Amino acid sequence: SINDLILPGGRLLEQRNKAYDMLNAIPGVSTQQARGAMYLFPRLDPNIYPIEDDEAFALDLLRQEKVLVVQGTAFNWPQPDHFRIVFLPNVDDLTESIQRIGSYLERLRK
């Protein structure tokens, strides 16, 4: 049942919490906890990451770090300060992917 996945000890709950904690630990990144969705929609602080083209951001992240996210404007978000990431990969792959996102964003901050 879905409860085996979303209740404490469940795979999806663990993956959601891991992604949430790791993304919010990156300077200038904040996200709300997902409630029923299989994705998070992190915000990039525009004072830290003055991204003007979030599609270019997503493509550059893919090219440099081999991590696929979707730009927020693809979901009719008006500002280029969000991206969407699913938390369906297993925890090890999810951890590595978010570490790569963090590395990419660290280079942007410098």
DSSP file (Angstrom, degrees, kcal/mol; ACC not computed):
  #  RESIDUE AA STRUCTURE BP1 BP2  ACC     N-H-->O    O-->H-N    N-H-->O    O-->H-N    TCO  KAPPA ALPHA  PHI   PSI    X-CA   Y-CA   Z-CA
    1    1 A S    >         0   0    0      0, 0.0     3,-1.1     0, 0.0     4,-0.5   0.000 360.0 360.0 360.0 161.5    0.0    0.0    0.0
    2    2 A I  T >>  +     0   0    0      1,-0.3     4,-1.8     2,-0.2     3,-1.4   0.807 360.0  68.8 -61.4 -29.5    1.0    3.6   -0.4
    3    3 A N  H 3> S+     0   0    0      1,-0.3     4,-2.0     2,-0.2    -1,-0.3   0.841  90.3  61.0 -60.4 -32.4    1.2    3.8    3.4
    4    4 A D  H <4 S+     0   0    0     -3,-1.1     7,-0.4     1,-0.2    -1,-0.3   0.757 111.6  40.6 -64.0 -22.6    4.2    1.5    3.4
    5    5 A L  H <4 S+     0   0    0     -3,-1.4     8,-1.9    -4,-0.5     7,-0.7   0.767 122.2  35.7 -94.1 -30.5    6.0    4.2    1.3
    6    6 A I  H  < S+     0   0    0     -4,-1.8    -2,-0.2     6,-0.2    -3,-0.2   0.595  97.1  83.2-108.0 -11.9    4.8    7.4    3.0
    7    7 A L  S >< S-     0   0    0     -4,-2.0     3,-2.9    -5,-0.2     6,-0.3  -0.443 101.9 -61.0 -85.4 166.2    4.6    6.6    6.7
    8    8 A P  T 3  S+     0   0    0      0, 0.0    -1,-0.2     0, 0.0     3,-0.1  -0.190 131.4  24.8 -48.4 131.5    7.7    6.7    9.0
    9    9 A G  T 3  S+     0   0    0      1,-0.3     2,-0.2    -3,-0.1    -3,-0.1   0.272  95.7 130.6  91.8  -9.2   10.2    4.1    7.7
   10   10 A G    <>  -     0   0    0     -3,-2.9     4,-2.2    -7,-0.1    -1,-0.3  -0.490  64.5-126.6 -80.3 148.2    8.8    4.4    4.2
   11   11 A R  H  > S+     0   0    0     -7,-0.4     4,-2.4     1,-0.2     5,-0.2   0.907 107.0  47.7 -60.1 -47.3   11.0    4.9    1.2
   12   12 A L  H  > S+     0   0    0     -7,-0.7     4,-2.7     1,-0.2    -1,-0.2   0.878 111.0  51.0 -67.4 -37.0    9.2    8.0   -0.2
   13   13 A L  H  > S+     0   0    0     -8,-1.9     4,-2.6    -6,-0.3     5,-0.2   0.930 111.4  48.4 -63.5 -44.5    9.1    9.7    3.2
   14   14 A E  H  X S+     0   0    0     -4,-2.2     4,-2.3    -9,-0.3    -2,-0.2   0.916 113.5  46.9 -61.7 -43.8   12.8    9.1    3.7
   15   15 A Q  H  X S+     0   0    0     -4,-2.4     4,-2.4     2,-0.2     5,-0.2   0.910 112.6  49.6 -66.3 -42.5   13.6   10.4    0.2
   16   16 A R  H  X S+     0   0    0     -4,-2.7     4,-2.6     1,-0.2    -2,-0.2   0.942 113.3  45.9 -61.0 -47.7   11.4   13.5    0.6
   17   17 A N  H  X S+     0   0    0     -4,-2.6     4,-2.6     2,-0.2     5,-0.2   0.884 112.2  51.1 -65.2 -38.9   12.9   14.4    4.0
   18   18 A K  H  X S+     0   0    0     -4,-2.3     4,-2.6    -5,-0.2     5,-0.2   0.943 112.8  45.2 -62.9 -48.3   16.5   13.9    2.7
   19   19 A A  H  X S+     0   0    0     -4,-2.4     4,-2.6     2,-0.2     5,-0.3   0.924 114.1  49.6 -61.8 -45.2   15.9   16.1   -0.3
   20   20 A Y  H  X S+     0   0    0     -4,-2.6     4,-2.2    -5,-0.2    -2,-0.2   0.940 114.1  44.5 -59.2 -50.2   14.2   18.8    1.8
   21   21 A D  H  X S+     0   0    0     -4,-2.6     4,-1.0     1,-0.2    -2,-0.2   0.917 115.7  46.6 -63.3 -44.5   16.9   18.8    4.4
   22   22 A M  H  X S+     0   0    0     -4,-2.6     4,-0.5    -5,-0.2     3,-0.3   0.911 113.0  47.9 -68.1 -42.4   19.8   18.9    1.9
   23   23 A L  H >< S+     0   0    0     -4,-2.6     3,-1.3    -5,-0.2    -1,-0.2   0.925 111.2  50.3 -65.0 -43.7   18.3   21.6   -0.3
   24   24 A N  H 3< S+     0   0    0     -4,-2.2    -1,-0.2    -5,-0.3    -2,-0.2   0.700 103.1  62.3 -68.9 -17.4   17.5   23.9    2.6
   25   25 A A  H 3< S+     0   0    0     -4,-1.0    -1,-0.3    -3,-0.3    -2,-0.2   0.633  82.5  94.3 -80.6 -14.1   21.1   23.4    3.8
   26   26 A I  S X< S-     0   0    0     -3,-1.3     3,-2.1    -4,-0.5    76,-0.0  -0.667  92.0-106.1 -78.8 127.0   22.5   25.0    0.6
   27   27 A P  T 3  S+     0   0    0      0, 0.0     3,-0.1     0, 0.0    -1,-0.1  -0.276 103.0  12.6 -54.9 131.1   23.1   28.8    1.2
   28   28 A G  T 3  S+     0   0    0      1,-0.2    17,-3.1    -4,-0.1     2,-0.4   0.537 103.0 110.1  81.6   7.0   20.4   30.8   -0.5
   29   29 A V  E <   +A   44   0A   0     -3,-2.1     2,-0.3    15,-0.2    -1,-0.2  -0.950  38.0 170.3-116.5 134.3   18.1   27.9   -1.3
   30   30 A S  E     +A   43   0A   0     13,-1.9    13,-3.5    -2,-0.4     2,-0.3  -0.997   2.6 174.1-140.7 146.2   14.7   27.4    0.4
   31   31 A T        -     0   0    0     -2,-0.3     2,-0.3    11,-0.2    -7,-0.0  -0.991  27.6-120.4-148.2 154.4   11.9   25.0   -0.2
   32   32 A Q        -     0   0    0     -2,-0.3     9,-0.3     9,-0.2     2,-0.2  -0.645  41.8 -97.7 -90.0 152.5    8.6   24.0    1.4
   33   33 A Q        -     0   0    0     -2,-0.3     2,-0.2     1,-0.1    -1,-0.1  -0.510  41.5-116.2 -69.7 134.9    8.0   20.5    2.5
   34   34 A A        -     0   0    0     -2,-0.2     2,-0.4   -18,-0.1    -1,-0.1  -0.484  24.7-165.4 -71.8 141.0    6.0   18.4   -0.1
   35   35 A R  S    S-     0   0    0     -2,-0.2     3,-0.1     0, 0.0    -1,-0.1  -0.739  77.2 -22.5-129.3  83.0    2.6   17.3    1.0
   36   36 A G  S    S+     0   0    0      1,-0.4     2,-0.2    -2,-0.4    -2,-0.1   0.157 111.7 104.6 103.5 -18.2    1.4   14.6   -1.5
   37   37 A A        -     0   0    0      2,-0.2    -1,-0.4     1,-0.1    -3,-0.1  -0.536  67.2-137.5 -90.9 162.4    3.6   15.6   -4.4
   38   38 A M  S    S+     0   0    0     -2,-0.2    49,-1.9    -3,-0.1     2,-0.3   0.040  81.1  59.4-104.9  23.8    6.7   13.7   -5.5
   39   39 A Y  E     -C   86   0B   0     47,-0.3     2,-0.3    48,-0.1    47,-0.3  -0.943  67.0-137.6-145.0 163.9    8.7   16.8   -6.1
   40   40 A L  E     -C   85   0B   0     45,-2.8    45,-2.2    -2,-0.3    -7,-0.1  -0.884   8.5-149.7-120.0 157.3   10.0   19.9   -4.4
   41   41 A F        -     0   0    0     -9,-0.3    -9,-0.2    -2,-0.3    43,-0.2  -0.640  23.1-165.8-127.8  71.1   10.1   23.5   -5.8
   42   42 A P        -     0   0    0      0, 0.0    41,-1.7     0, 0.0     2,-0.4  -0.211  10.6-138.2 -65.2 148.8   13.1   25.2   -4.3
   43   43 A R  E     -AB  30  82A   0    -13,-3.5   -13,-1.9    39,-0.2     2,-0.6  -0.892   6.1-146.1-105.3 135.9   13.6   28.9   -4.5
   44   44 A L  E     -A   29   0A   0     37,-3.7   -15,-0.2    -2,-0.4     7,-0.1  -0.911  27.3-118.0-100.4 119.6   17.0   30.5   -5.3
   45   45 A D    >>  -     0   0    0    -17,-3.1     4,-3.1    -2,-0.6     3,-1.4  -0.393  18.8-147.1 -57.9 117.6   17.5   33.7   -3.4
   46   46 A P  T 34 S+     0   0    0      0, 0.0    -1,-0.2     0, 0.0    -2,-0.0   0.694  95.6  61.8 -66.5 -16.8   17.9   36.3   -6.2
   47   47 A N  T 34 S+     0   0    0      1,-0.1    -2,-0.1     2,-0.1   -19,-0.0   0.760 116.7  30.5 -75.8 -23.7   20.3   38.4   -4.1
   48   48 A I  T <4 S+     0   0    0     -3,-1.4    -1,-0.1     1,-0.2    -3,-0.0   0.786 132.8  31.8 -99.1 -37.8   22.6   35.4   -4.0
   49   49 A Y     <  -     0   0    0     -4,-3.1     2,-2.6   -21,-0.1    -1,-0.2  -0.792  68.2-170.0-123.1  85.4   21.8   33.9   -7.4
   50   50 A P        +     0   0    0      0, 0.0     2,-0.5     0, 0.0    -3,-0.1  -0.376  21.1 172.5 -77.3  68.0   20.8   36.7   -9.8
   51   51 A I        +     0   0    0     -2,-2.6     3,-0.2     1,-0.2    -2,-0.1  -0.655  18.0 177.5 -82.4 124.7   19.6   34.2  -12.5
   52   52 A E  S    S+     0   0    0     -2,-0.5     2,-0.5     1,-0.3    -1,-0.2   0.714  75.5  39.3 -96.6 -25.4   17.9   35.9  -15.4
   53   53 A D     >  -     0   0    0      1,-0.1     4,-1.9    27,-0.1    -1,-0.3  -0.887  60.2-177.4-130.0  99.4   17.2   32.8  -17.5
   54   54 A D  H  > S+     0   0    0     -2,-0.5     4,-2.3     1,-0.2     5,-0.1   0.745  84.8  59.2 -73.7 -21.3   16.2   29.7  -15.5
   55   55 A E  H  > S+     0   0    0      2,-0.2     4,-2.2     1,-0.2    -1,-0.2   0.914 107.5  46.5 -68.1 -42.0   16.1   27.5  -18.6
   56   56 A A  H  > S+     0   0    0      2,-0.2     4,-2.8     1,-0.2    -2,-0.2   0.879 110.4  54.8 -64.8 -37.8   19.7   28.3  -19.2
   57   57 A F  H  X S+     0   0    0     -4,-1.9     4,-2.5     2,-0.2    -2,-0.2   0.946 109.6  45.7 -58.3 -49.7   20.4   27.6  -15.5
   58   58 A A  H  X S+     0   0    0     -4,-2.3     4,-2.1     1,-0.2    11,-0.2   0.890 114.8  47.6 -63.2 -40.4   18.8   24.2  -15.8
   59   59 A L  H  X S+     0   0    0     -4,-2.2     4,-2.5     2,-0.2    -1,-0.2   0.898 111.9  49.5 -68.4 -40.3   20.7   23.4  -19.0
   60   60 A D  H  X S+     0   0    0     -4,-2.8     4,-2.8     2,-0.2     5,-0.3   0.900 110.1  51.3 -65.2 -40.7   24.0   24.5  -17.5
   61   61 A L  H  X>S+     0   0    0     -4,-2.5     4,-2.7    -5,-0.2     6,-0.8   0.915 111.2  48.8 -60.8 -43.3   23.4   22.4  -14.4
   62   62 A L  H  X5S+     0   0    0     -4,-2.1     4,-1.4     4,-0.2    -2,-0.2   0.924 114.4  44.7 -62.3 -45.4   22.7   19.4  -16.6
   63   63 A R  H  <5S+     0   0    0     -4,-2.5    -2,-0.2     2,-0.2    -1,-0.2   0.910 122.6  35.3 -66.7 -42.8   25.8   20.0  -18.7
   64   64 A Q  H  <5S+     0   0    0     -4,-2.8    -2,-0.2    -5,-0.2    -3,-0.2   0.884 135.6  17.7 -81.9 -39.2   28.2   20.6  -15.8
   65   65 A E  H  <5S-     0   0    0     -4,-2.7    -3,-0.2    -5,-0.3    -2,-0.2   0.465  91.8-124.1-116.4  -4.5   26.8   18.3  -13.1
   66   66 A K     << +     0   0    0     -4,-1.4     2,-0.5    -5,-0.6    -4,-0.2   0.871  66.8 133.5  60.5  37.7   24.7   15.8  -15.1
   67   67 A V        -     0   0    0     -6,-0.8     2,-0.6    -9,-0.1    -1,-0.2  -0.985  46.8-146.4-121.5 126.8   21.7   16.6  -12.9
   68   68 A L        +     0   0    0     -2,-0.5     2,-0.3    -3,-0.1    -9,-0.1  -0.830  28.5 155.8 -98.8 121.9   18.3   17.2  -14.5
   69   69 A V        -     0   0    0     -2,-0.6     2,-0.5   -11,-0.2    16,-0.2  -0.829  37.4-120.6-126.8 170.6   15.9   19.7  -13.0
   70   70 A V  E     -D   84   0C   0     14,-2.0    14,-3.0    -2,-0.3   -15,-0.1  -0.963  28.5-114.8-116.9 133.8   13.1   21.7  -14.6
   71   71 A Q  E >   -D   83   0C   0     -2,-0.5     3,-1.4    12,-0.2     4,-0.3  -0.328  21.3-124.2 -65.2 145.5   13.1   25.5  -14.6
   72   72 A G  G > >S+     0   0    0     10,-2.3     3,-2.0     1,-0.3     5,-1.6   0.812 106.6  65.4 -62.3 -32.9   10.3   27.1  -12.6
   73   73 A T  G > 5S+     0   0    0      9,-0.3     3,-1.6     1,-0.3    -1,-0.3   0.725  87.9  70.2 -65.7 -18.5    9.1   29.1  -15.6
   74   74 A A  G < 5S+     0   0    0     -3,-1.4    -1,-0.3     1,-0.3    -2,-0.2   0.709 100.4  48.2 -67.1 -18.5    8.1   25.9  -17.3
   75   75 A F  G < 5S-     0   0    0     -3,-2.0    -1,-0.3    -4,-0.3    -2,-0.2   0.006 129.3 -98.3-108.6  24.9    5.4   25.6  -14.6
   76   76 A N  T < 5 +     0   0    0     -3,-1.6    -3,-0.2     1,-0.3    -2,-0.1   0.706  69.3 156.4  65.6  23.2    4.2   29.3  -15.2
   77   77 A W      < -     0   0    0     -5,-1.6    -1,-0.3     1,-0.1     5,-0.1  -0.697  39.8-141.7 -74.8 130.0    6.2   30.6  -12.3
   78   78 A P  S    S+     0   0    0      0, 0.0    -1,-0.1     0, 0.0    -5,-0.1   0.751  76.5  56.6 -72.6 -24.4    6.7   34.3  -13.2
   79   79 A Q  S    S-     0   0    0     -7,-0.0     2,-1.0     1,-0.0     3,-0.5  -0.789  80.6-126.0-109.4 150.7   10.3   34.7  -11.9
   80   80 A P  S    S+     0   0    0      0, 0.0   -29,-0.1     0, 0.0   -27,-0.1  -0.178  85.5  98.0 -84.7  45.3   13.4   32.8  -12.8
   81   81 A D        +     0   0    0     -2,-1.0   -37,-3.7   -29,-0.1     2,-0.3   0.206  68.9  65.2-119.7  14.8   14.1   32.0   -9.2
   82   82 A H  B     -B   43   0A   0     -3,-0.5   -10,-2.3   -39,-0.3     2,-0.3  -0.925  50.5-174.8-132.6 158.4   12.7   28.4   -8.8
   83   83 A F  E     -D   71   0C   0    -41,-1.7     2,-0.4    -2,-0.3   -12,-0.2  -0.970  21.2-127.1-145.0 162.6   13.3   25.0  -10.1
   84   84 A R  E     +D   70   0C   0    -14,-3.0   -14,-2.0    -2,-0.3     2,-0.4  -0.925  23.7 178.4-115.4 135.0   11.6   21.7   -9.7
   85   85 A I  E     -C   40   0B   0    -45,-2.2   -45,-2.8    -2,-0.4     2,-0.2  -1.000  20.3-138.7-135.3 132.7   13.3   18.4   -8.6
   86   86 A V  E     -C   39   0B   0     -2,-0.4   -47,-0.3   -47,-0.3   -48,-0.0  -0.623   2.4-153.3 -86.5 150.6   11.6   15.1   -8.1
   87   87 A F        +     0   0    0    -49,-1.9   -48,-0.1    -2,-0.2   -68,-0.1  -0.059  63.3 109.1-113.2  32.8   12.7   13.0   -5.1
   88   88 A L        +     0   0    0    -50,-0.3    -1,-0.1   -73,-0.1     3,-0.1   0.741  50.5  96.0 -81.1 -24.5   11.9    9.6   -6.6
   89   89 A P  S    S-     0   0    0      0, 0.0     5,-0.0     0, 0.0     0, 0.0  -0.247  91.7 -87.2 -61.5 157.7   15.5    8.3   -7.0
   90   90 A N     >  -     0   0    0      1,-0.1     4,-2.8     4,-0.1     5,-0.2  -0.182  45.1-100.8 -61.5 162.4   16.8    6.2   -4.2
   91   91 A V  H  > S+     0   0    0      1,-0.2     4,-2.8     2,-0.2     5,-0.2   0.851 120.5  52.6 -58.8 -39.4   18.4    8.0   -1.3
   92   92 A D  H  > S+     0   0    0      2,-0.2     4,-2.2     1,-0.2    -1,-0.2   0.936 114.1  41.9 -64.1 -45.5   22.0    7.4   -2.4
   93   93 A D  H  > S+     0   0    0      2,-0.2     4,-2.5     1,-0.2    -2,-0.2   0.893 115.2  51.1 -67.8 -39.3   21.4    8.8   -5.9
   94   94 A L  H  X S+     0   0    0     -4,-2.8     4,-2.5     2,-0.2     5,-0.2   0.917 109.5  50.6 -62.6 -44.3   19.3   11.6   -4.5
   95   95 A T  H  X S+     0   0    0     -4,-2.8     4,-2.1    -5,-0.2    -2,-0.2   0.933 112.0  46.8 -59.8 -47.4   22.1   12.5   -2.1
   96   96 A E  H  X S+     0   0    0     -4,-2.2     4,-2.1     1,-0.2    -2,-0.2   0.913 112.1  50.9 -62.6 -42.5   24.7   12.6   -4.8
   97   97 A S  H  X S+     0   0    0     -4,-2.5     4,-2.2     1,-0.2    -1,-0.2   0.913 111.5  46.1 -63.2 -43.5   22.5   14.7   -7.1
   98   98 A I  H  X S+     0   0    0     -4,-2.5     4,-2.5     2,-0.2    -1,-0.2   0.848 109.5  55.1 -71.8 -31.7   21.7   17.3   -4.5
   99   99 A Q  H  X S+     0   0    0     -4,-2.1     4,-2.2    -5,-0.2    -1,-0.2   0.900 108.5  49.8 -62.4 -39.3   25.4   17.4   -3.6
  100  100 A R  H  X S+     0   0    0     -4,-2.1     4,-2.4     2,-0.2    -2,-0.2   0.893 109.2  50.7 -66.5 -39.6   26.1   18.1   -7.2
  101  101 A I  H  X S+     0   0    0     -4,-2.2     4,-2.7     1,-0.2     5,-0.2   0.930 110.4  50.5 -61.2 -44.0   23.5   20.9   -7.2
  102  102 A G  H  X S+     0   0    0     -4,-2.5     4,-2.1     2,-0.2    -2,-0.2   0.890 109.7  49.9 -60.5 -40.8   25.2   22.3   -4.1
  103  103 A S  H  X S+     0   0    0     -4,-2.2     4,-1.8     2,-0.2    -1,-0.2   0.920 111.5  48.8 -63.9 -44.0   28.6   22.2   -5.9
  104  104 A Y  H  X S+     0   0    0     -4,-2.4     4,-1.6     1,-0.2    -2,-0.2   0.940 112.7  47.2 -61.1 -47.6   27.2   24.0   -8.9
  105  105 A L  H  X S+     0   0    0     -4,-2.7     4,-1.9     1,-0.2    -1,-0.2   0.841 106.3  58.5 -65.9 -32.6   25.5   26.7   -6.8
  106  106 A E  H  X S+     0   0    0     -4,-2.1     4,-1.0     1,-0.2    -1,-0.2   0.912 105.5  49.8 -61.9 -40.6   28.7   27.2   -4.8
  107  107 A R  H  < S+     0   0    0     -4,-1.8     3,-0.4     1,-0.2    -1,-0.2   0.871 108.6  53.1 -65.3 -35.8   30.5   28.0   -8.0
  108  108 A L  H  < S+     0   0    0     -4,-1.6    -1,-0.2     1,-0.2    -2,-0.2   0.850 104.9  55.5 -66.4 -33.4   27.7   30.5   -8.9
  109  109 A R  H  <        0   0    0     -4,-1.9    -1,-0.2     1,-0.2    -2,-0.2   0.762 360.0 360.0 -70.9 -23.8   28.1   32.2   -5.5
  110  110 A K     <        0   0    0     -4,-1.0    -1,-0.2    -3,-0.4    -2,-0.2   0.470 360.0 360.0 -85.4 360.0   31.8   32.8   -6.1
